[in-house]
Amino acid sequence: MKRIYVLLLSACLLALTMGGCKNYLDEQLLGNYSDGAFYQTQAQAILAINAAYTPLTFSSDRNRLWVFGDVASDDAAKGGDPGDQADIGLIDDFQIYPSNGPVESQWGEMYEGIYRCNQILARVPAINMSATVQNRILGEARFLRALYYFYLVNIYGPIPLLLEPKNADQLQITQSPVATIYEQAIEPDLQEAIKNLPSAYTGSDVGRATKGAATALLAKAYLYEKKWQLAATTAAQVQAIGNYSLLPVFSQNFDQAHKNSTETVFAVQHLTGQVPFTGNRLNQWFAPRANENGYFFNAPTVGFVNEFEKTSAGVVDPRLDYTVGRSGKNWVNGQSFDPAWSPTGYLTKKHEQPLSEIPASTKGDGNLNYVAIRYADVLLWQAEALNELGRSAEALPLLNQVRKRARESYLNDPTLSAPISGTPGSGTVVATVPAGLLPDVTNTSQSSLRDAIYHERRVELGQEFHRFFDLMRWGKDYAQNALRDKPSFTYDANRYFPIPQSERDTNKALKF
């Protein structure tokens, strides 16, 4: 608990003192520093790097990664009341203008993160401090800057590239191609971060970026660039670190008791009940209104629900009911889910906490982290890269690890109504996996295995804000087919979201 408090509260305090966090301006101002006066001590360097994490959090409503990753995809609809958050509905319908609210806010949040990282990389090397701590802070800043650029380039495409602090009169900068952003910002930052970051932390530092997080993000970057060999090799390096494994029950990735677990490669930290505020607002944004004071946004679609496999006897992949609230099944508070709570008949469960943890009166102050990179994701990246290299037999075990964990939730979760077997009269019983549930994939045809990996990504990582970006990187034909129910979507026009109007108004070097 102390770890999250230190990481996020100190970030908020720095934002207050340096005027970079408008959401907290109602708090008492603790001091004023110019950039030059602030970066003087090791303690100030630590505050600065803590502040560089805050644009990733869901403590404010400005981070709308879920809108771009889920609502824009085939996995979720806007949800909520008709007319509420209309700009999210316009993204859902691909009626998107540069003045769109989430288009504006996401750009601002990500570039704010880049600004903070650039300041750290420029100023922290001159501070007289522990070399170990200094190198770690610089590694964290490079990891975070790479992550911000990764989000930006996959949402907006060609964007201005800023790798050092600049004055206002130096910010008339045109867009750099996507490949340039990867090759001049994302890849070198992560390669350098890997050299400087530790493999793990203890105490109050748990939750910071690690060598594994930087290695995993580099593998993801290579995958998105279709650098298959580098992606496969780098994903294998994450495994070789030895700190990561799949949790025995899929749903443990999304509960308070397993925060920062062995399956978490990198998570955005949140903590409830703090001043300044550091909670996770998604707990309210995605909750039902009835009895929970929620807004019921990001509602899963019928198509997403139908993607989950069933046995011939009708037993469904257990990940469905860990991920989605649906009719007749238990919701997070134990009551039966009412499909009238959502315009699609479904709500997402992965970011929800029971009222016993977060009562309705403080629903928007959630305690769950957002897990940006899970080990299951790394395994599927490696499987995908190996398959694209024609090494399908090597990809199969990685894919099947993920499927095995999913089906064996029946062995490890006593709440599942698993069939029971035992020796008659022995007095012993053993939980079993339902017959035919999520069998290992055995087909090594590259095309068939590609489809199996794509399917597995959708059900394993659904409602975790990855789907739209997967659709776009898998190409025009795949994306057009997946989004065929969105008549306004065309890949050529909507591959990337428009650069915000505010940037167009201030940066006259942009080209369109």
For each residue, the residues with C-beta under 8 A, 3 or more apart:
1: 4 5 271
2: 5 6 203 204
3: 6 7 203 204 205 206 207 269
4: 1 7 8 207 269 270 271 278
5: 1 2 8 9 271 274 278
6: 2 3 9 10 50 204
7: 3 4 10 11 50 53 204 205 207 208 269
8: 4 5 11 12 50 53 54 57 59 269 270 271 274 278
9: 5 6 12 13 274 276 278
10: 6 7 13 14 46 47 50 51
11: 7 8 14 15 47 50 51 52 53 54
12: 8 9 15 16 21 24 27 51 54 276 277 278
13: 9 10 16 17 30 47 276
14: 10 11 17 18 20 47 48 50 51
15: 11 12 18 19 20 21 24 51 54
16: 12 13 19 21 24 25 27 29 30 276
17: 13 14 29 30 31 32 33 38
18: 14 15 33 35 38 51
19: 15 16
20: 14 15 51 112 116
21: 12 15 16 24 25 51 54
22: 25
23: 59 60 62 277
24: 12 15 16 21 27 276 277
25: 16 21 22
26:
27: 12 16 24 275 276
28:
29: 16 17 32
30: 13 16 17
31: 17
32: 17 29
33: 17 18 37 38
34: 37 38
35: 18 38 39 119 123 165
36: 39
37: 33 34 40
38: 17 18 33 34 35 44 48
39: 35 36 44 45 48 119 123 124 126 127
40: 37 44 127
41: 44 45 127 129
42: 45 46 127 129 130 133 134
43: 46 47
44: 38 39 40 41 47 48 127
45: 39 41 42 48 49 120 124 127 129 133 134 137
46: 10 42 43 49 50 133 137
47: 10 11 13 14 43 44 50 51
48: 14 38 39 44 45 51 52 116 119 120 123 124 137
49: 45 46 52 53 120 124 137 140 141
50: 6 7 8 10 11 14 46 47 53 54
51: 10 11 12 14 15 18 20 21 47 48 54 116
52: 11 48 49 55 113 116 117 120 140 141 144
53: 7 8 11 49 50 56 57 144 268 269
54: 8 11 12 15 21 50 51 57 59 113
55: 52 63 109 110 112 113 116 148
56: 53 63 113 144 147 268 370 372
57: 8 53 54 60 63 268 269 270 278 280 370
58: 63 268 270 280 281 282 370
59: 8 23 54 270 277 278 279 280 281
60: 23 57 63 281
61: 64 105 281 285
62: 23 105 106 108 109
63: 55 56 57 58 60 105 106 109
64: 61 67 68 88 102 105 106
65: 68 69 106 151 465
66: 69 70 71 282 285 298 465
67: 64 70 71 72 88 91 102 106 298
68: 64 65 71 72 91 102 106 155 465 468 469 497
69: 65 66 72 73 464 465 466 467 468 469
70: 66 67 73 75 76 298 463 465 467 468
71: 66 67 68 76 77 78 88 91 92 297 298
72: 67 68 69 91 92 94 468
73: 69 70 76 467 468 471 482 483
74: 301 303 304 467 471 482 483 485 486
75: 70 300 301 303 304 458 462 463 467
76: 70 71 73 79 298 299 300 301 304 348 463
77: 71 92 299 301 343 344
78: 71 85 88 89 91 92 297 298 299
79: 76 286 295 296 297 298 299 342 343 344 347
80: 84 85 88 295 296 297 343
81: 84
82:
83: 86
84: 80 81 295
85: 78 80 88 89 101 297
86: 83 89 90
87: 90 91 100 101 102 103
88: 64 67 71 78 80 85 91 92 101 102 297
89: 78 85 86 92 93
90: 86 87 93 94 95 96 97 100
91: 67 68 71 72 78 87 88 94 96 100 102 103 497
92: 71 72 77 78 88 89 486
93: 89 90 486 488
94: 72 90 91 486 488 489 494
95: 90 488
96: 90 91 100 103 494 497 498
97: 90 100 103 498 501
98: 103 498 499 500 501 504
99: 103 104 500 501
100: 87 90 91 96 97 103 104 497 498 500
101: 85 87 88 104 105
102: 64 67 68 87 88 91 105 106
103: 87 91 96 97 98 99 100 106 107 497 498 500
104: 99 100 101 107 108 500 501 502
105: 61 62 63 64 101 102 108 109
106: 62 63 64 65 67 68 102 103 109 110 151 155
107: 103 104 110 111 152 156 499 500 502 503
108: 62 104 105 111 112 500 502
109: 55 62 63 105 106 112 113
110: 55 106 107 113 114 148 149 151 152
111: 107 108 114 115 148 152 162
112: 20 55 108 109 115 116
113: 52 54 55 56 109 110 116 117 144 145 147 148
114: 110 111 117 118 145 148 149 162
115: 111 112 118 119 162 165
116: 20 48 51 52 55 112 113 119 120
117: 52 113 114 120 121 141 142 144 145 148
118: 114 115 121 122 145 162 163 164 165
119: 35 39 48 115 116 122 123 165
120: 45 48 49 52 116 117 123 124 137 138 141
121: 117 118 124 125 138 141 142 145 164
122: 118 119 125 164 165
123: 35 39 48 119 120 126 127
124: 39 45 48 49 120 121 127 134 137 138 141
125: 121 122 134 138
126: 39 123
127: 39 40 41 42 44 45 123 124 134
128:
129: 41 42 45 133 134
130: 42 133 134
131: 134 135
132: 135 136
133: 42 45 46 129 130 136 137
134: 42 45 124 125 127 129 130 131 137 138
135: 131 132 138 139 196
136: 132 133 139 140 196 197 198 208
137: 45 46 48 49 120 124 133 134 140 141
138: 120 121 124 125 134 135 141 142 192 196
139: 135 136 142 143 192 193 194 195 196 197 209 214
140: 49 52 136 137 143 144 193 197 208 209
141: 49 52 117 120 121 124 137 138 144 145
142: 117 121 138 139 145 146 189 190 192 193 196 214
143: 139 140 146 147 189 190 193 197 209 213 214 217
144: 52 53 56 113 117 140 141 147 148 209
145: 113 114 117 118 121 141 142 148 149 185 189
146: 142 143 149 150 185 186 189 190 193 214 217 221
147: 56 113 143 144 150 151 217 372
148: 55 110 111 113 114 117 144 145 151 152
149: 110 114 145 146 152 153 181 185 186 189
150: 146 147 153 154 186 217 220 221 224
151: 65 106 110 147 148 154 155
152: 107 110 111 148 149 155 156 159 181
153: 149 150 156 157 158 159 178 181 182 186
154: 150 151 224 469 472 473
155: 68 106 151 152 496 497
156: 107 152 153 159 496 497 498 499
157: 153 175 178 495 496
158: 153 175 176 177 178 181 496
159: 152 153 156 175 176 181 499
160: 171 173 174 175 176 507 509 510
161: 173 176 180 181 184 185
162: 111 114 115 118 166 171 173
163: 118 184 185
164: 118 121 122
165: 35 115 118 119 122
166: 162 170 171
167: 170 171
168: 171
169: 172
170: 166 167 173
171: 160 162 166 167 168 506 507
172: 169 507 508 509
173: 160 161 162 170 507 509
174: 160 509 510 511
175: 157 158 159 160 499 510 511
176: 158 159 160 161 180 181 184
177: 158 180 181
178: 153 157 158 181 182
179: 182 183 225
180: 161 176 177 183 184
181: 149 152 153 158 159 161 176 177 178 184 185 186
182: 153 178 179 185 186 187 221 224 225
183: 179 180 186 187 188
184: 161 163 176 180 181 187 188
185: 145 146 149 161 163 181 182 188 189
186: 146 149 150 153 181 182 183 189 190 221
187: 182 183 184 190 191 218 221
188: 183 184 185 191 192
189: 142 143 145 146 149 185 186 192 193
190: 142 143 146 186 187 193 194 214 215 217 218 221
191: 187 188 194 195 218
192: 138 139 142 188 189 195 196
193: 139 140 142 143 146 189 190 196 197 209 211 214
194: 139 190 191 197 211 214 215 218
195: 139 191 192
196: 135 136 138 139 142 192 193
197: 136 139 140 143 193 194 209 210 211 213 214
198: 136 201 210 211
199: 210 211 212 241 243
200: 210 243
201: 198 205 206 207 208 210
202: 205 206
203: 2 3 206
204: 2 3 6 7
205: 3 7 201 202 208
206: 3 201 202 203 260
207: 3 4 7 201 260 267 269 369
208: 7 136 140 201 205
209: 139 140 143 144 193 197 213 214 266
210: 197 198 199 200 201 213 214 243 265 266
211: 193 194 197 198 199 214 215 241
212: 199 215 216 238 241 243 244 265 266
213: 143 197 209 210 216 217 265 266 373
214: 139 142 143 146 190 193 194 197 209 210 211 217 218
215: 190 194 211 212 218 219 234 237 238 241
216: 212 213 219 220 235 238 265 266 373 377 378
217: 143 146 147 150 190 213 214 220 221 266 373
218: 187 190 191 194 214 215 221 222 234
219: 215 216 222 223 230 231 234 235 237 238 378 381 382
220: 150 216 217 223 224 231 373 377 381
221: 146 150 182 186 187 190 217 218 224 225
222: 218 219 225 227 228 230 231 234 385
223: 219 220 226 227 228 231 235 381 384 385 473
224: 150 154 182 220 221 469 473
225: 179 182 221 222
226: 223 388
227: 222 223 230 231
228: 222 223 231 232 385 386 388 389
229: 232 233 385 389
230: 219 222 227 233 234
231: 219 220 222 223 227 228 234 235 381 382 384 385
232: 228 229 235 236 382 385 386 389 391
233: 229 230 236 237
234: 215 218 219 222 230 231 237 238
235: 216 219 223 231 232 238 239 378 379 381 382 385
236: 232 233 239 240 382
237: 215 219 233 234 240 241
238: 212 215 216 219 234 235 241 244 265 375 378
239: 235 236 242 244 378 382
240: 236 237
241: 199 211 212 215 237 238 244
242: 239
243: 199 200 210 212 262
244: 212 238 239 241 262 263 265 375 378
245: 262 263 375
246: 263 375 376 379 401 402 405
247: 250 252 253 258 261 262 263 405
248: 252 405 408 409 412
249: 252 409 412 413
250: 247 253 318 319 322 405 406 409
251: 254 255 322 409 413
252: 247 248 249 255 257 258 261 263
253: 247 250 258 261 263 264 350 371 374
254: 251 322 349 350 351 368 371
255: 251 252 258 368
256: 259 353 357 367 368
257: 252
258: 247 252 253 255 261
259: 256 264 267 368 369
260: 206 207 264 267 369
261: 247 252 253 258 264
262: 243 244 245 247 375
263: 244 245 246 247 252 253 371 374 375 376
264: 253 259 260 261 267 369 371 373 374 375
265: 210 212 213 216 238 244 373 374 375 377 378
266: 209 210 212 213 216 217 371 372 373
267: 207 259 260 264 369 370 371 372
268: 53 56 57 58 369 370 371 372
269: 3 4 7 8 53 57 207 278 369
270: 4 8 57 58 59 278 279 280 366 367 368 369 370
271: 1 4 5 8 274 278 279 367
272: 278 279 280 358 362 365 366 367
273: 279 362 365
274: 5 8 9 271 277 278 279
275: 27
276: 9 12 13 16 24 27
277: 12 23 24 59 274 365
278: 4 5 8 9 12 57 59 269 270 271 272 274
279: 59 270 271 272 273 274 283 362 364 365 366 367
280: 57 58 59 270 272 283 351 365 366 367 368 369 370
281: 58 59 60 61 284 285 364 365 366
282: 58 66 285 286 351 366 368 370
283: 279 280 286 287 351 352 353 358 363 364 365 366 367 368
284: 281 287 293 294 295 363 364 366
285: 61 66 281 282 294 295 297 298 364
286: 79 282 283 294 295 296 297 298 347 348 351 352
287: 283 284 292 293 294 295 296 347 352 363
288: 291 292 294 296 325 331 338 341 342 347
289: 292 293 294 295 296 341
290: 338 341
291: 288 333 355 360
292: 287 288 289 333 355 360 363
293: 284 287 289 360 361 363
294: 284 285 286 287 288 289 363
295: 79 80 84 284 285 286 287 289
296: 79 80 286 287 288 289 299 341 342 343 347
297: 71 78 79 80 85 88 285 286
298: 66 67 70 71 76 78 79 285 286 348 463
299: 76 77 78 79 296 342 343 344 346 347 348
300: 75 76 304 305 323 324 344 346 347 348 462 463
301: 74 75 76 77 304 305 344 346
302: 305 306 344 345 346
303: 74 75 306 307 485
304: 74 75 76 300 301 307 324 346 458 462
305: 300 301 302 308 320 324 326 346
306: 302 303
307: 303 304 455 458 459 462
308: 305 316 317 319 320 459
309: 316 317 437 438 459
310: 314 315 316 317
311: 314 315 434 435 436 437
312: 436
313: 434 435 436
314: 310 311
315: 310 311 434 436 437
316: 308 309 310 320 321
317: 308 309 310 320 406 407 437 438 459
318: 250 321 322 406 407 409 410 413 416
319: 250 308 322 323 406 409 459 460 462
320: 305 308 316 317 323 324 326 459
321: 316 318 324 326 329 330
322: 250 251 254 318 319 349 350 409
323: 300 319 320 348 349 350 459 462 463
324: 300 304 305 320 321 346 347 348 349 463
325: 288 329 331 332 337 341 342 346 347 348 349
326: 305 320 321 329 337 339 345 346
327: 337 338 339 345
328: 336 337
329: 321 325 326 336 337
330: 321 334 335 336 337
331: 288 325 334 335 336 337 347 349
332: 325 349 352 353 354
333: 291 292 354 355 356
334: 330 331 354
335: 330 331
336: 328 329 330 331
337: 325 326 327 328 329 330 331 341 347
338: 288 290 327 341
339: 326 327 342 345 346
340:
341: 288 289 290 296 325 337 338 347
342: 79 288 296 299 325 339 345 346 347
343: 77 79 80 296 299
344: 77 79 299 300 301 302
345: 302 326 327 339 342
346: 299 300 301 302 304 305 324 325 326 339 342
347: 79 286 287 288 296 299 300 324 325 331 337 341 342 352
348: 76 286 298 299 300 323 324 325 351 352 463
349: 254 322 323 324 325 331 332 352 463
350: 253 254 322 323 463 464
351: 254 280 282 283 286 348 366 368 370 463
352: 283 286 287 332 347 348 349
353: 256 283 332 357 358 366 367 368
354: 332 333 334 357 358
355: 291 292 333 358 359 360
356: 333
357: 256 353 354 367
358: 272 283 353 354 355 362 363 365 366 367
359: 355 362 363
360: 291 292 293 355 363
361: 293
362: 272 273 279 358 359 365
363: 283 284 287 292 293 294 358 359 360 366
364: 279 281 283 284 285
365: 272 273 277 279 280 281 283 358 362
366: 270 272 279 280 281 282 283 284 351 353 358 363
367: 256 270 271 272 279 280 283 353 357 358
368: 254 255 256 259 270 280 282 283 351 353
369: 207 259 260 264 267 268 269 270 280
370: 56 57 58 267 268 270 280 282 351
371: 253 254 263 264 266 267 268 374 464
372: 56 147 266 267 268
373: 213 216 217 220 264 265 266 377 378
374: 253 263 264 265 371 377 378 461 464
375: 238 244 245 246 262 263 264 265 378 379
376: 246 263 379 380 402 405 460 461
377: 216 220 265 373 374 380 381 460 461 466
378: 216 219 235 238 239 244 265 373 374 375 381 382
379: 235 246 375 376 382 383 398 399 401 402
380: 376 377 383 384 398 399 402 453 456 457 460 461
381: 219 220 223 231 235 377 378 384 385
382: 219 231 232 235 236 239 378 379 385 386 395 398
383: 379 380 386 387 395 396 398 399 453
384: 223 231 380 381 387 388 395 450 453 457
385: 222 223 228 229 231 232 235 381 382 388 389
386: 228 232 382 383 389 391 392 394 395 398
387: 383 384 390 391 392 395 446 449 450 453
388: 226 228 384 385 446 450
389: 228 229 232 385 386
390: 387 446
391: 232 386 387 394 395
392: 386 387 395 396 444 445 446 449
393: 396 444
394: 386 391 397 398
395: 382 383 384 386 387 391 392 398 399 449 453
396: 383 392 393 399 400 440 441 442 444 449
397: 394 400 401
398: 379 380 382 383 386 394 395 401 402
399: 379 380 383 395 396 402 403 441 449 452 453 456
400: 396 397 403 404 440 441
401: 246 379 397 398 404 405
402: 246 376 379 380 398 399 405 406 456 460
403: 399 400 406 407 438 439 440 441 456
404: 400 401 407 408 438 440
405: 246 247 248 250 376 401 402 408 409
406: 250 317 318 319 402 403 409 438 460
407: 317 318 403 404 410 433 437 438
408: 248 404 405 411 412 433
409: 248 249 250 251 318 319 322 405 406 412 413 416
410: 318 407 413 416 418 431 432 433 434 437
411: 408 418 431 432 433
412: 248 249 408 409
413: 249 251 318 409 410 416
414: 431
415:
416: 318 409 410 413
417:
418: 410 411 431 432 433 434
419: 431 432 434
420: 429 430 431 432
421: 429 430 432
422: 426 428 429 430
423: 426 428
424:
425:
426: 422 423
427:
428: 422 423
429: 420 421 422
430: 420 421 422
431: 410 411 414 418 419 420
432: 410 411 418 419 420 421
433: 407 408 410 411 418 437
434: 311 313 315 410 418 419 437
435: 311 313
436: 311 312 313 315 439
437: 309 311 315 317 407 410 433 434
438: 309 317 403 404 406 407
439: 403 436
440: 396 400 403 404
441: 396 399 400 403 449 452
442: 396
443: 448 449 452
444: 392 393 396 449
445: 392 448 449
446: 387 388 390 392 449 450
447: 450 451
448: 443 445 451 452
449: 387 392 395 396 399 441 443 444 445 446 452 453
450: 384 387 388 446 447 453 454
451: 447 448 454 455
452: 399 441 443 448 449 455 456
453: 380 383 384 387 395 399 449 450 456 457
454: 450 451 457 458 470 474 478
455: 307 451 452 458 459
456: 380 399 402 403 452 453 459 460
457: 380 384 453 454 460 461 466 470
458: 75 304 307 454 455 461 462 467 470
459: 307 308 309 317 319 320 323 455 456 462
460: 319 376 377 380 402 406 456 457
461: 374 376 377 380 457 458 464 466 467
462: 75 300 304 307 319 323 458 459 467
463: 70 75 76 298 300 323 324 348 349 350 351
464: 69 350 371 374 461
465: 65 66 68 69 70
466: 69 377 457 461 469 470
467: 69 70 73 74 75 458 461 462 470 471
468: 68 69 70 72 73 471 472
469: 68 69 154 224 466 472 473
470: 454 457 458 466 467 473 474
471: 73 74 467 468 474 478 479 482 483
472: 154 468 469 479 491 495
473: 154 223 224 469 470
474: 454 470 471 478 479
475: 478 479
476: 479 480 491 492
477: 480 481
478: 454 471 474 475 481 482
479: 471 472 474 475 476 482 483 489 491 495
480: 476 477 483 484 489 490 491
481: 477 478 484
482: 73 74 471 478 479
483: 73 74 471 479 480 486 489
484: 480 481
485: 74 303
486: 74 92 93 94 483 489
487:
488: 93 94 95
489: 94 479 480 483 486 494
490: 480 493 494
491: 472 476 479 480 494 495
492: 476 495
493: 490
494: 94 96 489 490 491 497
495: 157 472 479 491 492
496: 155 156 157 158
497: 68 91 96 100 103 155 156 494
498: 96 97 98 100 103 156
499: 98 107 156 159 175 503 504 510
500: 98 99 100 103 104 107 108 503 504
501: 97 98 99 104 504 505
502: 104 107 108 505 506
503: 107 499 500 506 507 510
504: 98 499 500 501 507 510
505: 501 502
506: 171 502 503
507: 160 171 172 173 503 504 510
508: 172
509: 160 172 173 174
510: 160 174 175 499 503 504 507
511: 174 175
512:
